[in-house]
Amino acid sequence: MKRVVISGVGAVSAMGNNVPSLVRGIEDGRSAVHYMEGWNQYTGLRSLVGAPAELINEKTIPRKNRRSMGRMSIFAVQAAEQALSDSGIEPEELTSGRVGCIIGSTMGSAKSLNETFEIMLPQKDLTQLSSMKFFQCVSHTAAMNVSQYLGITGCVLATSAACASALQAVSTGYDLIRLGKQDAVLCGGAEELHPTVTGSFDVLFATSSSYNDKPHKTPRPFDRDRDGLVCGEGSGILVIEEYERALKRNAKIYAEITGYHTCGSGVHVSRPDKKSIASCLRQALASANVSSNEVDYINAHATATIQGDKEEASAIKEVLGDLTPVSSLKGYIGHTLGASGALELIVSLAMMEKGIIYPTLNLDNISSDCQGINHVIEPVAKNISIMVKNCFAFGGINSVLVCKKL
């Protein structure tokens, strides 16, 4: 098996439209969560907060490409361009067939899907729809649009596992490179914020609704007063490539991917499960040939739902004990769903590079059901050689990635 490293990163988030803005916002301890104007017109929508990204410079993408892109695809294209520039991979390499593109999301563009039904349903008139609407709505819209825009002729895939999508994309790219089927892969996730997206969690009573008047106080991962998740948006894209190839190019290497595991719980469609999370953690560590006491940091999924945080904390305690530092980034940028694994991995790589662990924002009082692990509540200076990234999704889908600093 070939070795795989991360050699480029790009991001669009509620903190800004590049990686430095994202990292700086979290380093400064800022919340990007806002009260969402106009959402109160939706009857029954209890959560009126979100973490929106700003759509800027989209017209630098030629119209012939842009017209098939919804908001999330534009985010993905912008993040992909950043990641490619950061990696130093030349544009002509993208047409070699040896560079792939794997980008996940929960679904297609939520805004475009909503517009489709609003246009079509009143008169049941399909003729009112533009020819490009379909391409904005399909579940592989981000992967499709990025690969078309960049001229990528290698493997193109779209992982669709809700909140585990981006991490599964990275893991799938990892496998393709390990097996020698691709030399490099652009991988990650994209998502967009819309009241219908928040509403899908709202009907399950999984969203935060107690802090509409003080949005910067939510979400509250692992906290006693947590009341649910806050949706965000953006895109995180990473360039991963074969180790020897990266060395030969003299590329910057952020970290080596040394192991991962993904599995289902088979227990409940919407309730996280400690047993399967613990199993996923153990098998990811085993695949990386890493013992639990070697892990320097865990970037938790921790969305601030009651059940999710409890089960994850309990699983971490069982597998890694109470010494390994743990923090969640969702208090800063909300839960970016299909993009979360990539965006949070990118920030974790920055922590690894800087030798600092950013704390969980809004963790003022550790909940009694989340005790027993080493919560980071203030910035901690620490050399991070091995880190673990967790992602868990509806459907009982668990995904864990292990990275090592070289």
C-alpha positions in Angstrom: 0.0 0.0 0.0 1.2 3.5 -0.9 1.5 6.2 1.8 -0.9 9.2 1.5 -0.4 12.8 2.6 -2.3 16.0 2.7 -0.6 18.7 0.6 -3.2 21.4 0.0 -6.2 23.0 1.8 -8.9 25.4 0.8 -12.0 26.7 2.7 -15.1 28.9 2.4 -16.8 29.3 5.8 -18.9 31.6 7.9 -15.5 33.0 9.1 -14.5 34.1 5.6 -13.6 32.9 2.2 -10.2 31.4 2.8 -8.3 29.2 5.3 -6.5 32.0 7.1 -9.8 33.7 7.9 -11.3 30.5 9.2 -8.3 29.8 11.4 -8.0 33.4 12.6 -11.7 33.6 13.6 -11.4 30.4 15.7 -8.1 31.5 17.1 -9.8 34.8 18.2 -12.7 32.9 19.8 -15.3 34.5 17.6 -18.8 33.1 16.9 -20.0 33.2 13.3 -23.6 32.4 14.3 -26.3 35.0 13.5 -30.0 35.5 13.8 -31.4 34.7 10.4 -33.6 37.5 9.1 -36.7 36.3 7.4 -36.7 32.8 8.8 -39.6 33.7 11.2 -42.0 33.6 8.2 -41.7 29.8 8.3 -44.5 28.4 10.4 -43.3 25.9 12.9 -39.6 26.7 12.5 -38.3 27.0 16.1 -34.5 27.6 15.4 -33.9 31.0 13.8 -30.1 31.0 14.0 -27.4 29.9 11.5 -23.8 30.4 10.5 -23.9 31.9 6.9 -21.0 32.2 4.6 -20.7 35.2 2.2 -21.0 34.5 -1.5 -18.3 36.7 -3.1 -16.5 36.9 -6.4 -18.7 34.2 -7.9 -18.7 36.0 -11.3 -15.0 35.2 -11.7 -16.4 31.8 -12.6 -17.4 32.0 -16.3 -21.2 32.0 -16.8 -21.1 28.8 -18.9 -19.8 27.0 -15.9 -21.6 29.0 -13.2 -25.1 28.4 -14.5 -25.0 24.8 -13.5 -23.9 25.7 -10.0 -25.9 26.4 -6.9 -24.5 28.2 -3.9 -22.8 25.1 -2.5 -21.1 24.3 -5.8 -19.7 27.8 -6.0 -18.3 27.4 -2.5 -16.7 24.1 -3.5 -15.1 25.5 -6.7 -13.6 28.4 -4.7 -12.3 26.1 -2.0 -10.9 23.7 -4.6 -9.1 26.5 -6.4 -7.5 27.5 -3.1 -6.5 23.9 -2.3 -4.9 23.4 -5.7 -3.0 26.7 -5.5 -1.8 25.7 -2.0 -0.7 22.3 -3.2 1.2 23.6 -6.3 -0.3 20.9 -8.6 -0.2 22.3 -12.1 -3.5 22.7 -14.1 -2.3 20.3 -16.9 -2.0 17.5 -14.3 -5.8 17.6 -13.8 -6.4 16.2 -17.3 -4.0 13.3 -16.9 -6.5 10.8 -15.5 -4.4 10.4 -12.4 -6.0 13.1 -10.4 -9.5 12.5 -9.0 -12.3 14.5 -7.3 -14.4 13.3 -4.5 -16.8 15.8 -2.8 -19.7 15.0 -0.6 -22.8 16.8 0.6 -26.1 16.0 2.3 -28.0 16.7 -0.9 -28.0 19.0 -3.8 -28.4 22.8 -3.5 -31.1 23.4 -1.0 -31.9 26.8 -2.4 -32.2 25.4 -5.9 -34.3 22.5 -4.8 -36.7 24.9 -3.0 -36.9 27.2 -6.0 -37.6 24.2 -8.3 -40.7 23.3 -6.3 -41.8 26.9 -5.8 -41.7 27.5 -9.6 -43.1 24.1 -10.7 -45.8 23.2 -8.2 -48.4 26.1 -8.3 -49.3 25.4 -11.9 -47.6 22.0 -12.2 -45.7 23.5 -15.1 -42.3 22.0 -15.9 -41.7 24.5 -18.8 -41.0 27.2 -16.2 -37.8 25.5 -15.1 -34.4 26.4 -16.5 -32.4 23.6 -18.2 -29.6 24.1 -15.6 -31.8 23.7 -12.5 -31.4 19.9 -12.5 -27.6 20.2 -12.3 -27.8 22.4 -9.3 -30.1 20.0 -7.5 -28.5 16.6 -8.1 -26.7 15.0 -5.1 -23.3 15.0 -6.8 -23.6 18.6 -7.9 -20.4 19.8 -6.1 -18.2 16.9 -7.3 -19.6 17.3 -10.8 -19.3 21.0 -11.1 -15.8 21.1 -9.6 -14.5 18.4 -11.9 -16.1 19.9 -14.9 -14.8 23.4 -14.1 -11.2 22.2 -13.5 -11.2 19.6 -16.3 -10.5 16.7 -14.0 -10.5 13.4 -15.9 -9.7 11.0 -13.1 -12.1 9.3 -10.7 -15.1 11.5 -9.9 -17.3 10.5 -6.9 -19.8 12.0 -4.5 -20.1 10.7 -1.0 -23.6 11.2 0.4 -23.7 10.4 4.0 -25.0 13.7 5.6 -22.6 14.8 8.3 -20.0 12.1 7.5 -19.8 13.0 3.8 -16.6 15.0 3.8 -14.7 12.6 6.0 -15.8 9.7 3.9 -14.7 11.6 0.8 -11.2 12.0 2.3 -11.2 8.3 3.3 -12.3 7.2 -0.2 -9.5 9.3 -1.8 -7.1 7.8 0.7 -8.0 4.3 -0.5 -7.8 5.2 -4.2 -4.2 6.5 -3.7 -3.1 3.7 -1.4 -4.2 1.2 -4.1 -2.4 3.1 -6.8 -5.6 4.0 -8.7 -5.0 7.7 -8.4 -1.9 9.8 -7.7 -3.8 12.7 -6.1 -7.4 13.5 -5.2 -9.3 16.7 -4.4 -11.6 15.7 -1.7 -13.9 17.2 0.9 -17.4 18.5 1.2 -19.8 21.4 0.6 -23.1 22.5 2.1 -25.4 25.5 2.0 -27.6 27.1 4.7 -31.4 27.3 4.1 -34.4 27.3 6.3 -35.5 23.9 4.8 -32.2 22.4 5.9 -32.5 23.7 9.4 -36.2 22.7 9.4 -35.3 19.0 8.6 -33.4 18.9 11.9 -36.0 21.1 13.6 -38.8 18.6 13.1 -36.6 16.1 14.9 -36.1 18.5 17.8 -32.4 18.4 17.1 -31.8 22.2 16.6 -31.0 24.9 19.0 -34.1 27.1 19.7 -33.4 28.7 23.1 -30.8 31.2 21.9 -32.5 33.0 19.0 -32.1 36.3 20.9 -28.4 35.6 21.7 -27.1 33.6 18.7 -23.4 33.8 19.7 -24.2 31.7 22.8 -25.1 28.6 20.7 -24.4 25.8 19.8 -23.0 24.6 23.1 -21.1 21.3 22.6 -20.8 19.1 25.7 -22.4 21.9 27.8 -25.0 21.5 30.5 -27.3 24.0 28.7 -26.9 22.7 25.2 -30.2 22.4 23.3 -29.2 21.3 19.8 -27.3 22.1 16.7 -27.0 25.2 14.6 -26.6 24.7 10.8 -23.8 26.4 8.9 -22.5 26.4 5.4 -19.4 26.5 3.2 -16.9 24.1 1.7 -13.7 22.5 2.8 -11.4 20.9 0.1 -8.1 19.1 0.7 -5.6 17.8 -1.8 -4.3 14.4 -0.8 -1.6 12.6 -2.8 0.9 9.8 -2.8 3.8 10.5 -0.4 6.7 10.0 -2.8 5.0 12.1 -5.4 4.6 15.0 -2.9 8.2 14.6 -1.8 9.4 14.7 -5.4 7.4 17.9 -6.0 8.8 19.4 -2.8 5.2 20.0 -1.8 4.2 21.2 1.7 3.0 18.2 3.7 0.5 19.0 6.4 0.2 15.5 7.7 0.1 11.9 6.7 -3.2 10.0 6.7 -2.4 6.8 8.5 -5.8 5.2 9.1 -9.5 5.4 9.1 -12.7 3.4 9.6 -16.3 3.9 8.8 -19.2 1.8 9.9 -23.0 1.7 10.6 -24.6 1.2 13.9 -27.6 -0.8 12.8 -29.4 0.5 15.9 -31.5 3.6 15.1 -31.9 6.0 12.2 -31.4 9.2 14.2 -30.0 8.3 17.6 -26.2 8.0 17.9 -24.9 4.9 19.5 -21.9 4.7 21.9 -21.1 1.0 21.1 -20.7 1.6 17.3 -18.8 4.9 17.8 -16.4 3.1 20.2 -16.0 0.3 17.6 -15.3 2.8 14.9 -12.6 4.6 17.0 -10.9 1.3 17.9 -10.8 0.1 14.3 -9.5 3.4 13.0 -6.7 3.4 15.5 -5.9 -0.2 14.7 -5.7 0.6 11.0 -3.2 3.3 11.8 -1.3 1.0 14.1 -1.7 3.6 16.9 -2.5 2.9 20.5 -4.9 5.0 22.4 -2.2 6.6 24.6 -0.4 7.9 21.5 -3.2 10.2 20.4 -2.5 13.8 21.2 -5.8 15.4 20.2 -9.3 14.4 19.3 -11.4 16.8 17.2 -14.9 15.7 18.2 -18.0 15.7 16.1 -20.0 17.1 19.0 -22.9 19.0 17.5 -24.5 20.0 20.8 -27.4 17.6 20.6 -28.3 16.0 23.9 -27.9 12.4 22.8 -25.1 12.9 20.3 -22.7 14.6 22.7 -23.4 12.1 25.4 -22.8 9.1 23.3 -19.6 10.5 21.7 -18.2 11.5 25.1 -18.9 8.1 26.5 -17.3 6.3 23.6 -14.2 8.6 23.8 -13.9 7.9 27.5 -14.1 4.1 26.9 -11.5 4.0 24.1 -9.1 6.8 24.9 -9.7 7.6 28.6 -9.6 10.9 30.3 -6.2 12.3 29.3 -6.4 13.0 25.6 -7.5 16.6 24.9 -10.9 16.8 23.2 -12.6 19.9 21.6 -15.3 20.7 19.1 -15.3 23.5 16.6 -19.1 23.8 16.0 -19.5 26.6 18.6 -17.6 28.8 16.2 -19.0 28.0 12.7 -22.1 25.9 13.4 -22.6 22.4 12.0 -21.7 22.6 8.3 -23.1 19.1 7.8 -21.6 17.6 4.6 -18.7 20.0 4.8 -18.0 19.7 8.5 -15.5 16.8 8.3 -13.2 18.7 5.8 -13.5 22.2 7.4 -12.8 20.9 10.9 -10.0 18.7 9.6 -8.4 21.8 8.0 -8.5 23.7 11.3 -7.2 20.6 13.1 -4.2 20.6 10.7 -3.6 24.2 11.6 -3.6 23.3 15.3 -1.1 20.6 14.5 1.1 23.0 12.7 0.9 25.7 15.3 1.1 23.5 18.3 -2.0 24.7 19.9 -5.5 23.3 20.7 -8.4 25.6 20.3 -11.1 25.2 23.0 -14.8 24.3 22.6 -16.6 27.6 22.3 -19.6 28.0 24.7 -18.5 25.2 26.9 -19.2 27.0 30.2 -20.4 24.1 32.4 -19.5 20.5 31.3 -22.6 18.5 31.3 -22.8 15.6 33.8 -23.4 13.2 30.9 -20.3 14.3 29.1 -17.9 14.0 32.0 -14.8 11.8 32.1 -12.9 13.1 29.1 -10.3 15.9 28.9 -12.4 18.8 27.6 -10.4 21.8 26.3 -12.0 24.9 27.6 -9.0 27.3 27.2 -6.4 27.4 24.4 -3.7 24.7 25.2 -0.1 24.8 23.8 0.7 21.2 22.9 2.7 19.3 20.3 0.3 17.3 18.2 1.9 14.4 16.5 -1.2 12.2 16.1 -4.7 13.4 15.9 -8.1 11.8 15.4 -11.1 13.4 13.6 -14.6 12.2 14.3 -17.7 12.5 12.2 -21.1 10.9 12.8 -24.3 11.1 10.7 -28.0 10.2 10.7 -28.5 6.6 9.8 -26.0 5.5 12.4 -23.0 6.3 10.1 -19.7 6.7 11.9 -16.4 7.8 10.4 -13.0 8.3 12.1 -9.8 9.5 10.5 -6.3 9.4 11.9 -3.5 11.8 10.9 0.2 11.9 11.8 2.6 14.9 11.6 5.7 14.1 9.6 
